Amino acid sequence: MSTATVTDQLPPPDAAPAATRRFDQTWLINFLIRNSMVIVLLLVMAYFSYRSVRFATPENALTILVAAAPFALVALGQTFVILTGGIDLSVGSVIAVSAMTAASIVVRYPNLIWLGLLAGIAVGLLIGLINGLVVSRLGVAPFVATLGTLTAGSGIAYVIGAGAPINGLPEEWGKIANTALFGVQVPVLIMIAGFIISYLVLRKTSFGLRVYAVGGNRTAADVAGVKSGQILTSVYVLSGALAGLSGVILSSRVISGPPNLGSGYELAAIAAVVIGGASLLGGRGSVWGTLLGLLLIQTLNNGLDLLIVPAYWQKVISGMLIVAAVAVDVWATRRRRS
């Protein structure tokens, strides 16, 4: 073989380095897209740490977690619902009804704290069951079904208290949300357990696989033998039960039963799930993403409070964050498909 032939077969001197550079750039871009919420969260934390000496302290971190705990339970329930392609707008009213029910029982029977706790969760579970049956059996759109429950539940909460908050609860009721174990308050431990269990259920069980299947393509799931009606009912039951537990925790925190408790939680929970990368069309999302969305919202609220930013500007910033997160998610999805 001649020298000229060998030379002709060799690649150009810069071909390999150029290919390596393209590979590195593609890998870096994909890495930034996959971890965009983590990066945003770290940047937000760095900014508030720079602006306020009170932000980057263990005490403030615990404050963020305590504030996030009831909200996290609602967001976890909303995650399961959104993964099936649905939405649960009733959780705010479920919190109020559960809190009012629990408070009314505890006021009447102050020695039966456990009964009030169970009653609050049971009420949430019952409302979730109603939502699930209306959606799965009657075929009513989730938005319409849960919007109706939201409106009715708001009225029921006021009916239970005769239009006024329920006060005079025993001090023992406050111990549910204000007791600490190993230096961490019980609601935070419940939140951590909720995230771990939810992750295992979605990633390690057949039920989790069916939830993703129903959200991804319900017709195909039915053909594959998945009982989509049961899955839909179960996720709304789960969402209602978690909202009921959240109502109990919030009622215990303030040691009363305000009929407007939980107002706005439904939109905040949806925002946390969507910011975390879940698709409102169903079939895509994760518990990890919900955790990131939750921490981002709570960190933002906490930091803005420390900087004494007016509440109306906080809503503007939160709204812009939601739109930006959805825009980034849509762009990333299109990029992966192209």
N, C-alpha and C positions, 0 to 999 in steps of 0.2 A: 504494500500500500504506500502510495506516495505521500510526501509531506503536505502537498497542496490539498489532497483529499482529506487527510486528517484534520487539517486546519478548517476546511469547509464544514466539517461535522461538529466542530466545537461551537457552543453557544456564545453569543456576543458577551463581552466582558462584563457589561452592566446588567445583563438579563436577570441573573439570580438575585443580586441586591435589590433591583427594582421590584421583583416579585415578592421579596421578603418585606419591603417597605409597604407594598399594597396589602399584604397579609396583616402586617402589624396595624395599619390604619383601620382596616376592616374589623379586626379583633377589638381594637380600642373603642371604635364607634359602637359596636354591638355590646361591649361591656358597659359603656356609659348608658346606653339605652336600657339595658336590663336592670341596672342599679340606679336609675335616675332618681327614684324616690328616696333612696338611702342618701344619695349625694345632696339632694335638696334639704333633707332633714338635718344633715350634718352642717350644711351652710347656714340654715336658720338658727341652729343651736350656737354656732360660732358667732353669728351676728349678735344674738341676744347676750351671749357671754361677754362680748366686747362692750355692749352698751350698758349692761347692768351687772354690778358685782354680786347682786343677790341671785342672779339666774343660775350660775354654775356652782350650786351648793347642794349637798345631800338633802338638806331640808326642803329645798325647792323641788328637787327631783321627786321626793316622796309626795309633795303636794300635787305635782302633775299626775302621778300615778293614782292617788286617792281620787282626784277629780275625774280621772279617766275610767275608773272601775265600773260604775253603773252604765256609763255610755258604751263601754267596751262590750258588755253583755248584749246590749241592743244591737250593736254593730255585728257581733258574731251571728246572731239570729238572722239579721238582714243579709249576711253573706250567703247563708244556705239558701235563702229565698231567691236572691238575685242570681245565684248559680243555676237555678232552674228556669231562669228567664222571667221571673215574677218580681213583685215589689210589695213591700208591706208598709203602707202609710199609717197603719193603726197603732203602731207601737207607742207613740206619745200618749194616746188616750188609754192604752192598756196599762201604762205606768201609773197614770192617775187613778184609774178604776181599781187597780190592784192595791195601791197605797191607801186609798180611801176604805176599801174593804178590810184590809188588814188593820188599819187604825180604828175602825168602828168596832171590830171584834176585841182588840186589845183594850180599848177604853171600857168596854162592857165586862170583859173578863181579864183583868190585869194579871192574873196568875197563869194565864194560858198564852204565854208569849209564842210558844211553838205553833199554837193553833192559828194565830194571826199570820205568822210567816207562811205556813202551808196554804192558808186560804188565799193569800195574795198571789202565790205562785199558781194555785189551782184556777183562779179567775183568769189569769193570763193564758194559761193552757186552754181553758174553755173558749176564750175569744179566738185564740189561734186555731182551734178546731173548727169553729164556725167559719173563719176565713178560708181554711183549707177545703172544707166541704163545698162552700159556695164556688170556689175557683175550680176544684177538680170534678165535682159532680154536676154542678149546674152550668159550668162553662163560662161563668162571668169573668170578665177581664180582671186581673189582680188589682189594677189601678182603681177600678170602679168599686170592686168588692171591699177593699181595705179603706178606701176613702169613705164609704158609707159607715164602716165600723169606727173609723176615726171620729166622724161627726156624732154618731150615736154614743160612743164611749165617753166623749167629752161631756155630753149631757148627763149620762148616768153617774159620772163622778160627782157632779153637782147635786144630783138627786140624793145620793148616799149621804152627803153632808148637809142636806137641806139648804144648799146654796152657800155654805160657809165651810171653812177649814175645820177639821176635827183636832181639837187640842186636848190637853190633859192626859196624855199618854204617860205611862209609868217610865221611870228612869231606866228600867231594865230593857225597855224597847230600844233605847239608844245604844245599848251595848252591842247590838248586832253589827252596826257600822263603825263603832268607835273603839272596839276591842282590838288590841294588838297582840300578835303572836310573833315571837322572835324579833320584836321591833318593827314589824310590818302589820298594818291594819288588815283586818279580815277581808274587807272588800277587794283589796289588792291581791291577796292570796287567791280569792275566788276568781278574779280576772285571769291570773296566771294559769290556774287550773283549767279555766274555760278555754283559753287559747291552746293549751297542750292537748286537751281532749278533742277539741274541734279539729285540730291538725291531724291527729291520729285517725279520727273518724273519716275525714275526707280523703286521706292519703293511704290508709291501711285497711279499710273495710270495703266490703261489697256495696254497702249503703252509699258511701261516698262516691264510688264509681258510678252508681246509678243516678246520683244527683247530677254529676257532670254529664251523663248520657242524656238525661231528660232535658237539661238545658241546652246541650249541643244540638240535638235533633230528636224531638219527642216522637215523631213518627218512626224513625229508625229504632229508637229505644223500645217502642211498643212491638215492633216486628221482632226485635231480639228477645222478647219475653219479659221486658221490664214493666212492672205494674206502675206506670207513670202516675196514675191517680193517687195511689198510696204514697208515693214519694212526694207529690205535691202537698198532700194533706199533712204529711209528717213534718215538712220543713216549716209550714205555717204554725203547726203546733209547737215546734221547737222555738220559733221566733216569739210566739206569745208567752211561753213559759219563761224564757230568758228576760223578756220585757217585764213580766210579773215579778221576777226576782229582783230586777233593777228597781222596780217601784218600791219593793220592801226595803231595799238598801237606802234609797233616797229618803223614804219616810223615816227610817231609823236615824239617818244622819241629822234631820231637822227635828226629830221627835214630835212629829205632827202629821196630819194628813191634808195637805193643800190640794184642792180639786184641780188646780192648773199645773200640777207637778208633771214634768216630762214634756211640757209644751216645746215643740221644735226639735225634739230628739229624733223624730223620724227622718227629717231632712239632713240633720247632722250625721246620722248613722249611714244614710245612703251616700253622703259625701265621702265619708271615711272609706267605704267599700270601693267607690268609683275611683277615688284618688289612689287607692291601692292597686289599681289596674284591672278590676273586674269589669266585665262587659255587661251592660244592662240588657243585652240580648240573650244572656245566659251562656253557660258552658265554659266560661273562662273567668278565673279569679282564684284567690288563695287566702288562707288564714294569715300567712305572712304578709301579704299585701294589705289586708285589713289592719293588721297591727301597725304597719308603717303609716297608713293613712290616719289611723287613730292618734298615733304619737305626734304626727305632723300637725294635726288640728289642735290637739291639746297643748303642744309646745308653743304653737303660734298664739293661741289665746292667752297662755300664761305669760309669755314674753311681752305681748302687747299690753297686758294689764300692768306689768312691772314698769313699762315705759309710759304708763298713764295715757294710752291712746284711747280716744273716745269710742264708745261701743258701736256707733254707726260706722266709723272708719274700719273697725274690726270686721264688720259684716261685709264691707266693700272688699277688703283684702281677702277674706275667706272665699267670697264669690269668685274673685279673679283667680284664686288658687285652684278652685274646682274646674273652671273653664280651661285653665292652662294644663291641668293634669289630664283632662279628657282629650285635649288637642294633641298633647304629646303621645298619649296612648294610641290615638287614631293614626298619627304619623308613623309611629313605630310598627303598628300592625300592617300598614301599607308597605312599609319598607321590607318587612319580613316576607311579604307575599310577592314582592317584585323580584 
